[in-house]
Amino acid sequence: MKRKLLKQISRQWRSNVWLVVELVIILVVTWFMVDLLSQVYVPYAEPTGFDISHCYKIKVAMSENPDTAVNVLAKKRELISRLRHYPGVEAVAVSVDGVEPYAGSYSSGVIMDVTTTDSVTYGFHECKSMRHGHINPDFVRVFRISDPAGVSPDSLARALESGHDRILLTVNFVELVDTAFRAPEPHSLVGHRFIHYGSSYTLAGVVSNVKRKDTSPADRYAALFLPFNENDDEAMRYFDNGTDVTIRVDPGSEKGFMERFSNDIRTHFNLGSIYVTQIIPFGEVAEASMADEFKAARKMYVVIGFLLVNVFLGLLGTFWYRTRQRTSELAVRMIFGASRISLFRRLMGEGLILLAVAAVIAGSLIAALLYLEIRPELTFASRIDIGWIVRDSVITFLLLLAMIFLGIWFPARAAMRVSPAAALHDE
């Protein structure tokens, strides 16, 4: 059967060559369109590393009140205390430098492990960066940041509370190391001393990768969580209009919480020089942060979808016409005892062989284009690797295989219903 197929394909080489050329072009074009879709969907489908359910963003403002510096610090602490003790509030997260989820900061830095004999610096990498910011221990509780090994957010928060120099790092920080060093197992570094821009810290724990937002690749950014000590006057001086404050509400108390809180803003959360202006569900913060990206993604889906439909209709039409032209051939084979199933297998085998030949050629072209870095890349896309290439290639191959199947199945099914005598008479 296979030898006969190969002989038939070789004898019809003129028509088959043009069909292979068409398949090569379609495979290359489709691969890059699938790749663009993957650049949007794959990062969005990855775990975020945080949980914003039952969370609310608190907008804090400060006025130019002639209070003394001591009074201002006291009022800042009083405001945090009132938020923490408000009915229904589980925890209050305070963070500086835009390390909160969906924040617009793209800060990057390095950190050096000085516990080992050979000090190792993390943060240098051609396609990844380490964003950093200061957090209080409740930040971990509010956003449910956890250790991939199973350590709970509450245990991590207690580890931060055990000292004023405790930090957290995401597990992928070990990948941001010079290639001359072998990346260690991240949990083995817990308890090591690290230097970050002249300040010394102890690694209290390693947490799951924390994305900037849903559309950011989890592997592109590592995160360094530095301590924000509410009892430290120097740290509290950085608590201002730009400080991120978020609360987590007990699910049982969430019904009507926003209305109650909004009614108490002026009376309970106005301390003169510092006051709360607004409470916003964190889901709305996330939507606003990603609105432009989602709008751009929707436009891209429409354009790529339109192009794919046209490509597939063209391919479908090619095989449809090719199969209909062979009605008399199918009739002759049926006269000599060929079954419908065997005929369909023969047609599909022919299409599969032509697709396989085209796939080899198209794969070489795609590899050359990627080597020359001729690839549309979105700003929030992951860096391409072998796994990424294989996944896009498999999806592309299966899509074209489905189109070839449909282009053969329907006309072949109709042709096999025609009486062999009628088909030969028409011929």
N, C-alpha and C positions, 0 to 999 in steps of 0.2 A: 504493500500500500504506500509506504513512504517513498520507495524508489520510483513508483509510478507517478506520485505527486511531483517529485523533484524533476523527473523527465518532462512532465507536462509543463511545469513552470519554466524550465530551461528552453523548451521549444517555443513558448510564448514570451520570449525574453523581451521583445520590443515593447509590448504593452505593460509587461511587469516592471520593466526598468522605470517607466514613467510613474507607475503606481508607487514604487518604492521611493522615488524622489519626492512624490507628494506626501507620502507617509513621513519621510525624514523631516520635511519642512513643518508638517503639522506637529510632529513629536517635539521638535525644538521650541516652536512657538507655544505649544500647550505646556511644556515643562516650565517655561519662564512665567506663564500665567498662574500655574499651580504654585510656583515658588512665591509669587507675590501674595497669593491668598494665604499661604502657609505663614508668611511673615507677619500677617495680621492675626490669624486665628490661633496659631500655636502658642505665642506668648499669652494671649488672653485665656487660653485653656489651662495654663499652668497654675499651681497653687500660689496664692498671694503671700502666704506666711503671716497673715493677720486676719482679724475678724472685726468688722465694723458694725455688726448687728447690735442693736440696743445702745448704740453710741451717739452722742450729741456733741457738736462743736459749740464751744462757748466763746463768744466774741467779747474781749476785754479791752477797755479803753482807759487812758490815763489823761487827766487834765493838768493844766499848769497851775496847780494849787500851791500856794506858798507854804507847804508843809516842810518840816525839817526832813533830812535824809532818813533819820531814825524812824520818824512817823510813817514815811512812805514805805519803808521796808516792813514795818509792823502791819500796815494795812494790806500789803500784798500777801503776807502770811495769813492774815485774818480772812481775806477773800478766799484763799485756797481752803482754809479750814471750814468756812461756811459752805462752800461747794461740797466738801467731803462729808459734812454732817447733814446735808439736806436730805429729807426723807426720800428714799428710793434710790439714792446714788450709791453705787458699789465702790467706785474708785475714781480718782481724778488724775488724769495724765497731764503733765507739764513737760514741754519739750522746746528746745531752742535750736536754731540753725536749720529749720526745715526738714527734720528727719521724720516727721509725722507722715503717715500715708497720704498720698495725693498732694503733698506739698510741692511747690515748684522749684525747690532747691536742687542744683546739680553739683553740690560740693564734692570734692574729692581730695583725698590725702593719703598719707602713708603711716605705717606703724611698725616699730622695730621690736622684735623679740630679743631681750637682753639676758634671758635666763640661760640660754644655750651658750656654749663656748664660742661658737661662731654666730655673732648677731645676725639675724635674718630680717630683712625688711620686706614687708608685705604692702602691696599697693601699686607696684610697677607692673603694668601689663598693657599689651598693645591694643586690646579691645575691651578691657574691663576697667572699672574704677571702684574705689572704696569711698562711698559717701559717709559722712559722719555728722553727728549732732549730739546734743546733751539731753538726757531724759531723766525723770525721776523714777523710782522703782514702780510706782503705780502705772506707768506707761505700759509695762509688760502685762499687767493685769487687765487694763482697759482694752488693749488690742489683741489680747489672747496670744501673745507671742510665746512659742514653746520650743523645746529642744526636740530635734528629730529622734533622739534616743528615748524619749518618753517623759522627760522632766517637765512638770507642769508649770504654767505661767506663775502661779503663786510661789513655787519653790525658787524659780529664777528671781522673782522680785525679792524674796527673803535673802537670796545670795547677794543681791545689790545692796540691800539694807545692812549687810554685815560689815560694811566699811565704806568710807567716803571716796575710795579710789578704785571701786569695782567697775568693770566694763563688760559689755557683751559684744560678741562678734558673730556674724552669720557664718554658716559652715563653709561657704564658698570662698572665704577670705584666704584660705591656704592656696587657692589657685592663682592669687595675685602675687606671685613670687617669681624672682628671676629664674630663668630656665636652668641656670647652673645648679640650683638647689632642687632637691626632690621634695615635693609638697608632702608635709606630714599629715597624719590623721588629726583632724581638728580637735577632737575631744582630748587628745593627749597633751594639748597645750593649756588646758584649764589649770589655773594656778600660776602660770608663767607671768613674769613681769614684762611689761611692754612700755616703750617710750613713744609718745605721740607729741611731736612738736615741743620737746623739752620737758613735758610732764610725764610722770611715771604712774602706771596703773597696773592692777592685777586683773587677769582675765577670770571673771566669775562664772562664765558659762558660754556655751556655744548654742546658737539658736538656728532654726530653719531659715532658709533664704527669705528675705523680706523684700518684696518688690516695691518700687516707688508708686506704681499704680497698676491696674489690671492689665494694661497693654504693654507694660515693660517686661522684657525677658528676665526671668528669674536669675539667669546665669550671668547677666551683664554687669549687675551692680552687687558688690558686697556692701555690708553695712556695719559701721562701728558705732556702738551706742556708748557714749561717754556719760559720766555721772552729772546729774543736776541735783545739788544738795540744797533743799529748801531752808536748812538752818544756817547756810553759809551766806553771809551778807554780800560777799563779792559775787556769788552766783545769782542772788536775788536782784542785784542791780541790773542784770540782763533781762529780768522779767518786765516787759514793756508791751507796747501795742502790737509788736510783732511776735510775741510769744504764743505758741499753740497750746490751747487748753481744751481738753476733751474729757467728757465724763461717760461712764458706763452705768446704765440704769438697770436695776433689777427687773427682769421680765414681768414679774408679778405686779410691779408698781408702775409699769410703763403706760398703761391706759390713762389718758388725761394728764400725763406728766408734763408735756410741753405747755399746756394751758396753765397748770398750777405754777410752773416755773416762771412763765412769762408774766403772770400776775404778780409774782414776788420779786421781780427784777428791781423795780424802783425802791422798794422798801427794804428788801433783805440783802441785795447785792450792790448797793450804792454806798461806797465808803468815802465819798467826797473826791479825793484825788484819783481814785481807781474805782471802776464800776463795770458791771456787765451790761452790754448793749443788746445782745441778741443770743438766742439759742437756735441751732440749726441741726436737723437730723443729718448724721454723717453720710447717709446715702445720697443726700442732695449735694453734699460737698464732693463726693466721688463723681456724680453725674456732671457737675459743672466743670470739674477738672478734666474730664475726658470727652467733653462735648465736641470739641473741634476734631479730635482724633476719630471719634465715632462718625462724625459727619464726613470726614475724608474717606474713612473706610467704606461707608455706604456708597459713596460715589464710585470708589474703586470696584466694589462688588458689582455695581450696575454695568460699568464699562467692561470689566473682564467677563462678566456673565454674557453680555451681548456678543463679545468676540468669540467666546467658547461656543455659544449656540450656532453662530455662523460657520465656525470651523467644523463643528460636528455635523451640521446639516450638509456641508460640502462633502465630508468623508462618507456620511451615510448615503448620499446620492450617488457617489462614485461606486460603492459596492452594490448598491441597489441596482443601478444600471448594468453593472458588470454581470450580476447574477441573472437578471432578466434576459440578457443577450444569450445566455447559455441554456435557454429553455429546451431547445431541440436536442442539445447534448444530454441533458438530464432525461429526456424522453427516451433516447436511444439506450441509455444505460438501464432505464427501468424495463425496457423491452427484453434486455438480456439478463434480467433477474435481479438487478440492484434494488435494494430496499430504500425507502425514504430516509431511514436513519443513516445508512451507509453513505448516501449521497450528501446528506447534510454534513456528516463528519468529513467527507472529502473536501467540500467547499470551505468549511471552517479550518481544516488543516492547511489548506492553501493560503487562506487569509492569515493564519497564525505564522506560517513560515515567512511570508512577505513582511509581516509586522516585526518579526524577530530580526530579520536582516536589516530593516530600516532602523530598529532600536539600537543595533550595534553601531551603525553609522551615526545616528543622532547622538548617541552617548559620547562618541568621540568628539563631535562638534561642541556639545555642551561642556565637556571637560576642557576643551581648548578655550572656549569663551570664559569659563570660570577662572582658568589659569591667567588669562589676560585681564581678569577683573572686570569683564563686561557683563555686569549683572545689576539690574535695577534693585537698589537696596533702600528700604524704608529706614528712617532715622531711629525707630524703636525696634528694629529687627535684630534677632540674634545673629551672631557671626556664623557663617555657614560651615558645616563640617561634614564628615563622611556619612554620618547617620542622617543628617538633613537631606543630603543629595540622594541617598538611597530611598528615603521615604517619598520625596517628590517624584523620583523616577518610577517607583512602584505605582503611585497614584496615577501618574500620566499614562503608564502602560495599560493599567486596568481600564481607564476611561476610554482609550482608543480601542481596546479589545471589546468593550461593551458596544461601541459604535459599529465596529466591524460585525459583531454578532447580530445586531439589529439589522444592519444593511444586508446581511445574507439570509437571516431567518425568514423575514416577511416575504421577500420576492421568491425565495426557494420554496417556501410553503405553498405560495400561490401557484408556482410553476409545477409542483408535484401533483397538484389537484387536477391539472389539465390532462386529458386523455392523451397517451403517447401517440395514438393515431392522428388525433387532431393537431398535436404539436408538429408532427412530421409533415402533415398536409399543409400547414401554414408555412413551413420552411420551404 
